[in-house]
């Protein structure tokens, strides 16, 4: 069974530009989560998508946004890039549907390393 | 707000010796606890989780964790360390299914296993 995949592996942008990161969940998983792993800040929850809608977001400004497509894959968009956006962005998926009453595991992809110059 | 603490930035152990990576948690309700491992330039790999049930949870690669409610701890253990276990280990607590579903991670503990 294929795991969570992310593209690109590395992305280099300049300040003020926009970055688009992509994620394909494990087959059968409907929930997609995005996390940021920045040096010195640790791992932080960014966004949760399920059934094509943003269901919750972490403490990040609105220039961090995304979407989920009908096939459950997801995009993370970061607008007006700032130097401190440089980080490893991790996508995770789980089979825990919107109305789930039990807790399932989030499985992570290899990440996209975003460098803002 | 829920949180986890990993009090040790680094743990050093000799190959073949038992290892323990410590984690304590703070939650308002039932704890949903996870351990993940991260190898250099890689994503997170799931090791094990505690949702309910037995206090000793067995996971991947010979790892296990002991849930202790009175001490609010969830320490990761392995009876015999391997050099290949050297990596960054994260403890995490999660919202219940009806909540945000976000994982809240500890700061991570770097495990170094010496040959």
Boltz contact constraints between the chains, C-beta under 6 A:
constraints:
  - contact:
      token1: [A, 42]
      token2: [B, 107]
      max_distance: 6.0
  - contact:
      token1: [A, 43]
      token2: [B, 105]
      max_distance: 6.0
  - contact:
      token1: [A, 45]
      token2: [B, 102]
      max_distance: 6.0
  - contact:
      token1: [A, 48]
      token2: [B, 101]
      max_distance: 6.0
  - contact:
      token1: [A, 56]
      token2: [B, 100]
      max_distance: 6.0
  - contact:
      token1: [A, 90]
      token2: [B, 43]
      max_distance: 6.0
  - contact:
      token1: [A, 100]
      token2: [B, 97]
      max_distance: 6.0
  - contact:
      token1: [A, 101]
      token2: [B, 97]
      max_distance: 6.0
  - contact:
      token1: [A, 103]
      token2: [B, 32]
      max_distance: 6.0
  - contact:
      token1: [A, 103]
      token2: [B, 51]
      max_distance: 6.0
  - contact:
      token1: [A, 103]
      token2: [B, 97]
      max_distance: 6.0
  - contact:
      token1: [A, 105]
      token2: [B, 46]
      max_distance: 6.0
  - contact:
      token1: [A, 108]
      token2: [B, 43]
      max_distance: 6.0
  - contact:
      token1: [A, 108]
      token2: [B, 44]
      max_distance: 6.0
  - contact:
      token1: [A, 109]
      token2: [B, 43]
      max_distance: 6.0
  - contact:
      token1: [A, 110]
      token2: [B, 42]
      max_distance: 6.0
  - contact:
      token1: [A, 110]
      token2: [B, 43]
      max_distance: 6.0
  - contact:
      token1: [A, 111]
      token2: [B, 43]
      max_distance: 6.0
